[in-house]
Amino acid sequence: MTYKLKIDDEAQTIQDVHVPNKEAFKIIKFSVLNNHMEGWKPNKVDIEELLDSYYCPDPEDIKVYEEILG
């Protein structure tokens, strides 16, 4: 089976996952495209997890991010 990254800007979907918030769509799309260029092949579940993380960020992830970036 051949992998294909599916992004629909008009429908605001990535791998058939609808991202209702325009700003969230842009952020998640940018992240997906950057990591896809590095070899990541996200599936529907991966996009759903990214969307969930956007709306409900893990406090541990925020702490690590702040430690790295100050």
mmCIF file of the N, C-alpha and C atoms, coordinates in Angstrom:
data_MODEL
# 
_entry.id   MODEL 
# 
loop_
_atom_site.group_PDB 
_atom_site.id 
_atom_site.type_symbol 
_atom_site.label_atom_id 
_atom_site.label_alt_id 
_atom_site.label_comp_id 
_atom_site.label_asym_id 
_atom_site.label_entity_id 
_atom_site.label_seq_id 
_atom_site.pdbx_PDB_ins_code 
_atom_site.Cartn_x 
_atom_site.Cartn_y 
_atom_site.Cartn_z 
_atom_site.occupancy 
_atom_site.B_iso_or_equiv 
_atom_site.pdbx_formal_charge 
_atom_site.auth_seq_id 
_atom_site.auth_comp_id 
_atom_site.auth_asym_id 
_atom_site.auth_atom_id 
_atom_site.pdbx_PDB_model_num 
ATOM 1   N N  . MET A 1 1  ? 0.845   -1.191 0.000  1.00 0.00 ? 1  MET A N  1 
ATOM 2   C CA . MET A 1 1  ? 0.000   0.000  0.000  1.00 0.00 ? 1  MET A CA 1 
ATOM 3   C C  . MET A 1 1  ? 0.881   1.242  0.000  1.00 0.00 ? 1  MET A C  1 
ATOM 4   N N  . THR A 1 2  ? 0.595   2.168  -0.874 1.00 0.00 ? 2  THR A N  1 
ATOM 5   C CA . THR A 1 2  ? 1.364   3.388  -0.998 1.00 0.00 ? 2  THR A CA 1 
ATOM 6   C C  . THR A 1 2  ? 0.842   4.431  -0.012 1.00 0.00 ? 2  THR A C  1 
ATOM 7   N N  . TYR A 1 3  ? 1.773   5.060  0.695  1.00 0.00 ? 3  TYR A N  1 
ATOM 8   C CA . TYR A 1 3  ? 1.406   6.100  1.654  1.00 0.00 ? 3  TYR A CA 1 
ATOM 9   C C  . TYR A 1 3  ? 1.158   7.405  0.915  1.00 0.00 ? 3  TYR A C  1 
ATOM 10  N N  . LYS A 1 4  ? 0.152   8.161  1.371  1.00 0.00 ? 4  LYS A N  1 
ATOM 11  C CA . LYS A 1 4  ? -0.110  9.483  0.819  1.00 0.00 ? 4  LYS A CA 1 
ATOM 12  C C  . LYS A 1 4  ? -0.534  10.419 1.939  1.00 0.00 ? 4  LYS A C  1 
ATOM 13  N N  . LEU A 1 5  ? 0.107   11.565 1.997  1.00 0.00 ? 5  LEU A N  1 
ATOM 14  C CA . LEU A 1 5  ? -0.287  12.609 2.943  1.00 0.00 ? 5  LEU A CA 1 
ATOM 15  C C  . LEU A 1 5  ? -1.425  13.392 2.298  1.00 0.00 ? 5  LEU A C  1 
ATOM 16  N N  . LYS A 1 6  ? -2.573  13.424 2.977  1.00 0.00 ? 6  LYS A N  1 
ATOM 17  C CA . LYS A 1 6  ? -3.756  14.096 2.435  1.00 0.00 ? 6  LYS A CA 1 
ATOM 18  C C  . LYS A 1 6  ? -4.070  15.333 3.263  1.00 0.00 ? 6  LYS A C  1 
ATOM 19  N N  . ILE A 1 7  ? -3.912  16.499 2.625  1.00 0.00 ? 7  ILE A N  1 
ATOM 20  C CA . ILE A 1 7  ? -4.250  17.772 3.255  1.00 0.00 ? 7  ILE A CA 1 
ATOM 21  C C  . ILE A 1 7  ? -5.206  18.507 2.324  1.00 0.00 ? 7  ILE A C  1 
ATOM 22  N N  . ASP A 1 8  ? -6.342  18.911 2.867  1.00 0.00 ? 8  ASP A N  1 
ATOM 23  C CA . ASP A 1 8  ? -7.335  19.666 2.102  1.00 0.00 ? 8  ASP A CA 1 
ATOM 24  C C  . ASP A 1 8  ? -7.531  21.003 2.798  1.00 0.00 ? 8  ASP A C  1 
ATOM 25  N N  . ASP A 1 9  ? -6.961  22.047 2.205  1.00 0.00 ? 9  ASP A N  1 
ATOM 26  C CA . ASP A 1 9  ? -7.031  23.379 2.815  1.00 0.00 ? 9  ASP A CA 1 
ATOM 27  C C  . ASP A 1 9  ? -8.465  23.909 2.892  1.00 0.00 ? 9  ASP A C  1 
ATOM 28  N N  . GLU A 1 10 ? -9.266  23.661 1.871  1.00 0.00 ? 10 GLU A N  1 
ATOM 29  C CA . GLU A 1 10 ? -10.643 24.167 1.872  1.00 0.00 ? 10 GLU A CA 1 
ATOM 30  C C  . GLU A 1 10 ? -11.491 23.504 2.940  1.00 0.00 ? 10 GLU A C  1 
ATOM 31  N N  . ALA A 1 11 ? -11.366 22.188 3.077  1.00 0.00 ? 11 ALA A N  1 
ATOM 32  C CA . ALA A 1 11 ? -12.158 21.449 4.065  1.00 0.00 ? 11 ALA A CA 1 
ATOM 33  C C  . ALA A 1 11 ? -11.499 21.452 5.441  1.00 0.00 ? 11 ALA A C  1 
ATOM 34  N N  . GLN A 1 12 ? -10.265 21.975 5.490  1.00 0.00 ? 12 GLN A N  1 
ATOM 35  C CA . GLN A 1 12 ? -9.470  21.985 6.729  1.00 0.00 ? 12 GLN A CA 1 
ATOM 36  C C  . GLN A 1 12 ? -9.345  20.578 7.309  1.00 0.00 ? 12 GLN A C  1 
ATOM 37  N N  . THR A 1 13 ? -8.897  19.642 6.449  1.00 0.00 ? 13 THR A N  1 
ATOM 38  C CA . THR A 1 13 ? -8.673  18.273 6.905  1.00 0.00 ? 13 THR A CA 1 
ATOM 39  C C  . THR A 1 13 ? -7.237  17.852 6.631  1.00 0.00 ? 13 THR A C  1 
ATOM 40  N N  . ILE A 1 14 ? -6.741  17.033 7.523  1.00 0.00 ? 14 ILE A N  1 
ATOM 41  C CA . ILE A 1 14 ? -5.428  16.408 7.380  1.00 0.00 ? 14 ILE A CA 1 
ATOM 42  C C  . ILE A 1 14 ? -5.643  14.933 7.670  1.00 0.00 ? 14 ILE A C  1 
ATOM 43  N N  . GLN A 1 15 ? -5.291  14.089 6.710  1.00 0.00 ? 15 GLN A N  1 
ATOM 44  C CA . GLN A 1 15 ? -5.529  12.645 6.822  1.00 0.00 ? 15 GLN A CA 1 
ATOM 45  C C  . GLN A 1 15 ? -6.995  12.375 7.189  1.00 0.00 ? 15 GLN A C  1 
ATOM 46  N N  . ASP A 1 16 ? -7.885  13.136 6.599  1.00 0.00 ? 16 ASP A N  1 
ATOM 47  C CA . ASP A 1 16 ? -9.342  13.010 6.790  1.00 0.00 ? 16 ASP A CA 1 
ATOM 48  C C  . ASP A 1 16 ? -9.818  13.412 8.183  1.00 0.00 ? 16 ASP A C  1 
ATOM 49  N N  . VAL A 1 17 ? -8.985  14.073 8.953  1.00 0.00 ? 17 VAL A N  1 
ATOM 50  C CA . VAL A 1 17 ? -9.379  14.589 10.268 1.00 0.00 ? 17 VAL A CA 1 
ATOM 51  C C  . VAL A 1 17 ? -9.697  16.069 10.098 1.00 0.00 ? 17 VAL A C  1 
ATOM 52  N N  . HIS A 1 18 ? -10.919 16.454 10.412 1.00 0.00 ? 18 HIS A N  1 
ATOM 53  C CA . HIS A 1 18 ? -11.333 17.846 10.292 1.00 0.00 ? 18 HIS A CA 1 
ATOM 54  C C  . HIS A 1 18 ? -10.809 18.639 11.490 1.00 0.00 ? 18 HIS A C  1 
ATOM 55  N N  . VAL A 1 19 ? -10.158 19.761 11.178 1.00 0.00 ? 19 VAL A N  1 
ATOM 56  C CA . VAL A 1 19 ? -9.654  20.671 12.209 1.00 0.00 ? 19 VAL A CA 1 
ATOM 57  C C  . VAL A 1 19 ? -10.524 21.932 12.113 1.00 0.00 ? 19 VAL A C  1 
ATOM 58  N N  . PRO A 1 20 ? -11.499 22.076 13.010 1.00 0.00 ? 20 PRO A N  1 
ATOM 59  C CA . PRO A 1 20 ? -12.485 23.154 12.871 1.00 0.00 ? 20 PRO A CA 1 
ATOM 60  C C  . PRO A 1 20 ? -11.936 24.568 13.045 1.00 0.00 ? 20 PRO A C  1 
ATOM 61  N N  . ASN A 1 21 ? -10.916 24.723 13.861 1.00 0.00 ? 21 ASN A N  1 
ATOM 62  C CA . ASN A 1 21 ? -10.342 26.037 14.135 1.00 0.00 ? 21 ASN A CA 1 
ATOM 63  C C  . ASN A 1 21 ? -9.271  26.349 13.088 1.00 0.00 ? 21 ASN A C  1 
ATOM 64  N N  . LYS A 1 22 ? -9.426  27.479 12.403 1.00 0.00 ? 22 LYS A N  1 
ATOM 65  C CA . LYS A 1 22 ? -8.498  27.841 11.313 1.00 0.00 ? 22 LYS A CA 1 
ATOM 66  C C  . LYS A 1 22 ? -7.053  27.979 11.806 1.00 0.00 ? 22 LYS A C  1 
ATOM 67  N N  . GLU A 1 23 ? -6.874  28.599 12.961 1.00 0.00 ? 23 GLU A N  1 
ATOM 68  C CA . GLU A 1 23 ? -5.524  28.768 13.518 1.00 0.00 ? 23 GLU A CA 1 
ATOM 69  C C  . GLU A 1 23 ? -4.918  27.413 13.880 1.00 0.00 ? 23 GLU A C  1 
ATOM 70  N N  . ALA A 1 24 ? -5.711  26.534 14.494 1.00 0.00 ? 24 ALA A N  1 
ATOM 71  C CA . ALA A 1 24 ? -5.236  25.196 14.832 1.00 0.00 ? 24 ALA A CA 1 
ATOM 72  C C  . ALA A 1 24 ? -4.851  24.442 13.568 1.00 0.00 ? 24 ALA A C  1 
ATOM 73  N N  . PHE A 1 25 ? -5.663  24.573 12.525 1.00 0.00 ? 25 PHE A N  1 
ATOM 74  C CA . PHE A 1 25 ? -5.364  23.907 11.254 1.00 0.00 ? 25 PHE A CA 1 
ATOM 75  C C  . PHE A 1 25 ? -4.014  24.350 10.713 1.00 0.00 ? 25 PHE A C  1 
ATOM 76  N N  . LYS A 1 26 ? -3.769  25.645 10.712 1.00 0.00 ? 26 LYS A N  1 
ATOM 77  C CA . LYS A 1 26 ? -2.503  26.168 10.191 1.00 0.00 ? 26 LYS A CA 1 
ATOM 78  C C  . LYS A 1 26 ? -1.311  25.640 10.994 1.00 0.00 ? 26 LYS A C  1 
ATOM 79  N N  . ILE A 1 27 ? -1.434  25.651 12.313 1.00 0.00 ? 27 ILE A N  1 
ATOM 80  C CA . ILE A 1 27 ? -0.337  25.206 13.180 1.00 0.00 ? 27 ILE A CA 1 
ATOM 81  C C  . ILE A 1 27 ? -0.072  23.715 12.998 1.00 0.00 ? 27 ILE A C  1 
ATOM 82  N N  . ILE A 1 28 ? -1.130  22.913 13.010 1.00 0.00 ? 28 ILE A N  1 
ATOM 83  C CA . ILE A 1 28 ? -0.963  21.470 12.869 1.00 0.00 ? 28 ILE A CA 1 
ATOM 84  C C  . ILE A 1 28 ? -0.456  21.129 11.474 1.00 0.00 ? 28 ILE A C  1 
ATOM 85  N N  . LYS A 1 29 ? -0.979  21.791 10.465 1.00 0.00 ? 29 LYS A N  1 
ATOM 86  C CA . LYS A 1 29 ? -0.522  21.557 9.086  1.00 0.00 ? 29 LYS A CA 1 
ATOM 87  C C  . LYS A 1 29 ? 0.978   21.858 8.962  1.00 0.00 ? 29 LYS A C  1 
ATOM 88  N N  . PHE A 1 30 ? 1.422   22.975 9.492  1.00 0.00 ? 30 PHE A N  1 
ATOM 89  C CA . PHE A 1 30 ? 2.836   23.346 9.442  1.00 0.00 ? 30 PHE A CA 1 
ATOM 90  C C  . PHE A 1 30 ? 3.701   22.276 10.113 1.00 0.00 ? 30 PHE A C  1 
ATOM 91  N N  . SER A 1 31 ? 3.259   21.833 11.276 1.00 0.00 ? 31 SER A N  1 
ATOM 92  C CA . SER A 1 31 ? 4.001   20.809 12.009 1.00 0.00 ? 31 SER A CA 1 
ATOM 93  C C  . SER A 1 31 ? 4.060   19.501 11.226 1.00 0.00 ? 31 SER A C  1 
ATOM 94  N N  . VAL A 1 32 ? 2.927   19.108 10.677 1.00 0.00 ? 32 VAL A N  1 
ATOM 95  C CA . VAL A 1 32 ? 2.862   17.865 9.905  1.00 0.00 ? 32 VAL A CA 1 
ATOM 96  C C  . VAL A 1 32 ? 3.768   17.953 8.677  1.00 0.00 ? 32 VAL A C  1 
ATOM 97  N N  . LEU A 1 33 ? 3.683   19.051 7.934  1.00 0.00 ? 33 LEU A N  1 
ATOM 98  C CA . LEU A 1 33 ? 4.501   19.192 6.728  1.00 0.00 ? 33 LEU A CA 1 
ATOM 99  C C  . LEU A 1 33 ? 5.994   19.177 7.046  1.00 0.00 ? 33 LEU A C  1 
ATOM 100 N N  . ASN A 1 34 ? 6.396   19.888 8.097  1.00 0.00 ? 34 ASN A N  1 
ATOM 101 C CA . ASN A 1 34 ? 7.814   19.914 8.459  1.00 0.00 ? 34 ASN A CA 1 
ATOM 102 C C  . ASN A 1 34 ? 8.322   18.529 8.834  1.00 0.00 ? 34 ASN A C  1 
ATOM 103 N N  . ASN A 1 35 ? 7.548   17.817 9.637  1.00 0.00 ? 35 ASN A N  1 
ATOM 104 C CA . ASN A 1 35 ? 7.977   16.487 10.068 1.00 0.00 ? 35 ASN A CA 1 
ATOM 105 C C  . ASN A 1 35 ? 7.843   15.459 8.953  1.00 0.00 ? 35 ASN A C  1 
ATOM 106 N N  . HIS A 1 36 ? 6.903   15.672 8.048  1.00 0.00 ? 36 HIS A N  1 
ATOM 107 C CA . HIS A 1 36 ? 6.740   14.782 6.899  1.00 0.00 ? 36 HIS A CA 1 
ATOM 108 C C  . HIS A 1 36 ? 7.971   14.858 6.004  1.00 0.00 ? 36 HIS A C  1 
ATOM 109 N N  . MET A 1 37 ? 8.519   16.063 5.849  1.00 0.00 ? 37 MET A N  1 
ATOM 110 C CA . MET A 1 37 ? 9.733   16.222 5.038  1.00 0.00 ? 37 MET A CA 1 
ATOM 111 C C  . MET A 1 37 ? 10.910  15.458 5.649  1.00 0.00 ? 37 MET A C  1 
ATOM 112 N N  . GLU A 1 38 ? 10.858  15.240 6.954  1.00 0.00 ? 38 GLU A N  1 
ATOM 113 C CA . GLU A 1 38 ? 11.915  14.505 7.655  1.00 0.00 ? 38 GLU A CA 1 
ATOM 114 C C  . GLU A 1 38 ? 11.655  12.998 7.666  1.00 0.00 ? 38 GLU A C  1 
ATOM 115 N N  . GLY A 1 39 ? 10.546  12.571 7.040  1.00 0.00 ? 39 GLY A N  1 
ATOM 116 C CA . GLY A 1 39 ? 10.289  11.149 6.922  1.00 0.00 ? 39 GLY A CA 1 
ATOM 117 C C  . GLY A 1 39 ? 9.102   10.603 7.706  1.00 0.00 ? 39 GLY A C  1 
ATOM 118 N N  . TRP A 1 40 ? 8.459   11.450 8.504  1.00 0.00 ? 40 TRP A N  1 
ATOM 119 C CA . TRP A 1 40 ? 7.310   10.994 9.277  1.00 0.00 ? 40 TRP A CA 1 
ATOM 120 C C  . TRP A 1 40 ? 6.123   10.768 8.347  1.00 0.00 ? 40 TRP A C  1 
ATOM 121 N N  . LYS A 1 41 ? 5.418   9.681  8.548  1.00 0.00 ? 41 LYS A N  1 
ATOM 122 C CA . LYS A 1 41 ? 4.240   9.361  7.750  1.00 0.00 ? 41 LYS A CA 1 
ATOM 123 C C  . LYS A 1 41 ? 3.034   9.260  8.688  1.00 0.00 ? 41 LYS A C  1 
ATOM 124 N N  . PRO A 1 42 ? 2.457   10.411 9.036  1.00 0.00 ? 42 PRO A N  1 
ATOM 125 C CA . PRO A 1 42 ? 1.358   10.404 10.005 1.00 0.00 ? 42 PRO A CA 1 
ATOM 126 C C  . PRO A 1 42 ? 0.096   9.754  9.444  1.00 0.00 ? 42 PRO A C  1 
ATOM 127 N N  . ASN A 1 43 ? -0.618  9.074  10.328 1.00 0.00 ? 43 ASN A N  1 
ATOM 128 C CA . ASN A 1 43 ? -1.909  8.501  9.955  1.00 0.00 ? 43 ASN A CA 1 
ATOM 129 C C  . ASN A 1 43 ? -3.017  9.292  10.657 1.00 0.00 ? 43 ASN A C  1 
ATOM 130 N N  . LYS A 1 44 ? -4.232  8.829  10.493 1.00 0.00 ? 44 LYS A N  1 
ATOM 131 C CA . LYS A 1 44 ? -5.382  9.535  11.067 1.00 0.00 ? 44 LYS A CA 1 
ATOM 132 C C  . LYS A 1 44 ? -5.268  9.660  12.585 1.00 0.00 ? 44 LYS A C  1 
ATOM 133 N N  . VAL A 1 45 ? -4.844  8.602  13.254 1.00 0.00 ? 45 VAL A N  1 
ATOM 134 C CA . VAL A 1 45 ? -4.714  8.623  14.721 1.00 0.00 ? 45 VAL A CA 1 
ATOM 135 C C  . VAL A 1 45 ? -3.658  9.644  15.147 1.00 0.00 ? 45 VAL A C  1 
ATOM 136 N N  . ASP A 1 46 ? -2.563  9.736  14.416 1.00 0.00 ? 46 ASP A N  1 
ATOM 137 C CA . ASP A 1 46 ? -1.522  10.726 14.733 1.00 0.00 ? 46 ASP A CA 1 
ATOM 138 C C  . ASP A 1 46 ? -2.091  12.146 14.680 1.00 0.00 ? 46 ASP A C  1 
ATOM 139 N N  . ILE A 1 47 ? -2.884  12.428 13.658 1.00 0.00 ? 47 ILE A N  1 
ATOM 140 C CA . ILE A 1 47 ? -3.463  13.772 13.517 1.00 0.00 ? 47 ILE A CA 1 
ATOM 141 C C  . ILE A 1 47 ? -4.475  14.032 14.625 1.00 0.00 ? 47 ILE A C  1 
ATOM 142 N N  . GLU A 1 48 ? -5.261  13.024 14.973 1.00 0.00 ? 48 GLU A N  1 
ATOM 143 C CA . GLU A 1 48 ? -6.216  13.181 16.076 1.00 0.00 ? 48 GLU A CA 1 
ATOM 144 C C  . GLU A 1 48 ? -5.482  13.475 17.382 1.00 0.00 ? 48 GLU A C  1 
ATOM 145 N N  . GLU A 1 49 ? -4.336  12.840 17.600 1.00 0.00 ? 49 GLU A N  1 
ATOM 146 C CA . GLU A 1 49 ? -3.541  13.101 18.807 1.00 0.00 ? 49 GLU A CA 1 
ATOM 147 C C  . GLU A 1 49 ? -2.964  14.509 18.796 1.00 0.00 ? 49 GLU A C  1 
ATOM 148 N N  . LEU A 1 50 ? -2.511  14.981 17.639 1.00 0.00 ? 50 LEU A N  1 
ATOM 149 C CA . LEU A 1 50 ? -2.016  16.352 17.538 1.00 0.00 ? 50 LEU A CA 1 
ATOM 150 C C  . LEU A 1 50 ? -3.127  17.356 17.834 1.00 0.00 ? 50 LEU A C  1 
ATOM 151 N N  . LEU A 1 51 ? -4.302  17.094 17.301 1.00 0.00 ? 51 LEU A N  1 
ATOM 152 C CA . LEU A 1 51 ? -5.434  17.987 17.538 1.00 0.00 ? 51 LEU A CA 1 
ATOM 153 C C  . LEU A 1 51 ? -5.803  18.000 19.017 1.00 0.00 ? 51 LEU A C  1 
ATOM 154 N N  . ASP A 1 52 ? -5.804  16.835 19.634 1.00 0.00 ? 52 ASP A N  1 
ATOM 155 C CA . ASP A 1 52 ? -6.093  16.746 21.066 1.00 0.00 ? 52 ASP A CA 1 
ATOM 156 C C  . ASP A 1 52 ? -5.042  17.510 21.874 1.00 0.00 ? 52 ASP A C  1 
ATOM 157 N N  . SER A 1 53 ? -3.780  17.378 21.481 1.00 0.00 ? 53 SER A N  1 
ATOM 158 C CA . SER A 1 53 ? -2.697  18.085 22.185 1.00 0.00 ? 53 SER A CA 1 
ATOM 159 C C  . SER A 1 53 ? -2.818  19.600 22.016 1.00 0.00 ? 53 SER A C  1 
ATOM 160 N N  . TYR A 1 54 ? -3.334  20.022 20.870 1.00 0.00 ? 54 TYR A N  1 
ATOM 161 C CA . TYR A 1 54 ? -3.519  21.454 20.644 1.00 0.00 ? 54 TYR A CA 1 
ATOM 162 C C  . TYR A 1 54 ? -4.545  22.019 21.629 1.00 0.00 ? 54 TYR A C  1 
ATOM 163 N N  . TYR A 1 55 ? -5.660  21.312 21.795 1.00 0.00 ? 55 TYR A N  1 
ATOM 164 C CA . TYR A 1 55 ? -6.731  21.791 22.664 1.00 0.00 ? 55 TYR A CA 1 
ATOM 165 C C  . TYR A 1 55 ? -6.491  21.494 24.140 1.00 0.00 ? 55 TYR A C  1 
ATOM 166 N N  . CYS A 1 56 ? -5.789  20.423 24.447 1.00 0.00 ? 56 CYS A N  1 
ATOM 167 C CA . CYS A 1 56 ? -5.533  20.018 25.840 1.00 0.00 ? 56 CYS A CA 1 
ATOM 168 C C  . CYS A 1 56 ? -4.060  19.661 25.999 1.00 0.00 ? 56 CYS A C  1 
ATOM 169 N N  . PRO A 1 57 ? -3.178  20.655 26.000 1.00 0.00 ? 57 PRO A N  1 
ATOM 170 C CA . PRO A 1 57 ? -1.749  20.362 26.077 1.00 0.00 ? 57 PRO A CA 1 
ATOM 171 C C  . PRO A 1 57 ? -1.372  19.678 27.394 1.00 0.00 ? 57 PRO A C  1 
ATOM 172 N N  . ASP A 1 58 ? -0.447  18.766 27.306 1.00 0.00 ? 58 ASP A N  1 
ATOM 173 C CA . ASP A 1 58 ? 0.052   18.051 28.481 1.00 0.00 ? 58 ASP A CA 1 
ATOM 174 C C  . ASP A 1 58 ? 0.970   18.989 29.261 1.00 0.00 ? 58 ASP A C  1 
ATOM 175 N N  . PRO A 1 59 ? 0.709   19.213 30.544 1.00 0.00 ? 59 PRO A N  1 
ATOM 176 C CA . PRO A 1 59 ? 1.551   20.109 31.345 1.00 0.00 ? 59 PRO A CA 1 
ATOM 177 C C  . PRO A 1 59 ? 3.031   19.692 31.341 1.00 0.00 ? 59 PRO A C  1 
ATOM 178 N N  . GLU A 1 60 ? 3.297   18.391 31.278 1.00 0.00 ? 60 GLU A N  1 
ATOM 179 C CA . GLU A 1 60 ? 4.689   17.915 31.223 1.00 0.00 ? 60 GLU A CA 1 
ATOM 180 C C  . GLU A 1 60 ? 5.360   18.371 29.937 1.00 0.00 ? 60 GLU A C  1 
ATOM 181 N N  . ASP A 1 61 ? 4.638   18.301 28.816 1.00 0.00 ? 61 ASP A N  1 
ATOM 182 C CA . ASP A 1 61 ? 5.182   18.754 27.534 1.00 0.00 ? 61 ASP A CA 1 
ATOM 183 C C  . ASP A 1 61 ? 5.490   20.247 27.581 1.00 0.00 ? 61 ASP A C  1 
ATOM 184 N N  . ILE A 1 62 ? 4.607   21.011 28.196 1.00 0.00 ? 62 ILE A N  1 
ATOM 185 C CA . ILE A 1 62 ? 4.820   22.461 28.313 1.00 0.00 ? 62 ILE A CA 1 
ATOM 186 C C  . ILE A 1 62 ? 6.059   22.740 29.156 1.00 0.00 ? 62 ILE A C  1 
ATOM 187 N N  . LYS A 1 63 ? 6.240   22.001 30.237 1.00 0.00 ? 63 LYS A N  1 
ATOM 188 C CA . LYS A 1 63 ? 7.400   22.180 31.105 1.00 0.00 ? 63 LYS A CA 1 
ATOM 189 C C  . LYS A 1 63 ? 8.696   21.899 30.348 1.00 0.00 ? 63 LYS A C  1 
ATOM 190 N N  . VAL A 1 64 ? 8.726   20.817 29.585 1.00 0.00 ? 64 VAL A N  1 
ATOM 191 C CA . VAL A 1 64 ? 9.929   20.471 28.806 1.00 0.00 ? 64 VAL A CA 1 
ATOM 192 C C  . VAL A 1 64 ? 10.193  21.552 27.760 1.00 0.00 ? 64 VAL A C  1 
ATOM 193 N N  . TYR A 1 65 ? 9.160   21.992 27.080 1.00 0.00 ? 65 TYR A N  1 
ATOM 194 C CA . TYR A 1 65 ? 9.280   23.040 26.075 1.00 0.00 ? 65 TYR A CA 1 
ATOM 195 C C  . TYR A 1 65 ? 9.873   24.303 26.675 1.00 0.00 ? 65 TYR A C  1 
ATOM 196 N N  . GLU A 1 66 ? 9.368   24.704 27.840 1.00 0.00 ? 66 GLU A N  1 
ATOM 197 C CA . GLU A 1 66 ? 9.865   25.916 28.488 1.00 0.00 ? 66 GLU A CA 1 
ATOM 198 C C  . GLU A 1 66 ? 11.311  25.762 28.950 1.00 0.00 ? 66 GLU A C  1 
ATOM 199 N N  . GLU A 1 67 ? 11.684  24.558 29.395 1.00 0.00 ? 67 GLU A N  1 
ATOM 200 C CA . GLU A 1 67 ? 13.062  24.313 29.810 1.00 0.00 ? 67 GLU A CA 1 
ATOM 201 C C  . GLU A 1 67 ? 14.010  24.417 28.613 1.00 0.00 ? 67 GLU A C  1 
ATOM 202 N N  . ILE A 1 68 ? 13.579  23.934 27.478 1.00 0.00 ? 68 ILE A N  1 
ATOM 203 C CA . ILE A 1 68 ? 14.415  23.953 26.279 1.00 0.00 ? 68 ILE A CA 1 
ATOM 204 C C  . ILE A 1 68 ? 14.543  25.374 25.734 1.00 0.00 ? 68 ILE A C  1 
ATOM 205 N N  . LEU A 1 69 ? 13.429  26.086 25.662 1.00 0.00 ? 69 LEU A N  1 
ATOM 206 C CA . LEU A 1 69 ? 13.428  27.409 25.031 1.00 0.00 ? 69 LEU A CA 1 
ATOM 207 C C  . LEU A 1 69 ? 13.545  28.577 26.000 1.00 0.00 ? 69 LEU A C  1 
ATOM 208 N N  . GLY A 1 70 ? 13.456  28.273 27.279 1.00 0.00 ? 70 GLY A N  1 
ATOM 209 C CA . GLY A 1 70 ? 13.623  29.318 28.287 1.00 0.00 ? 70 GLY A CA 1 
ATOM 210 C C  . GLY A 1 70 ? 12.459  30.140 28.446 1.00 0.00 ? 70 GLY A C  1 
# 
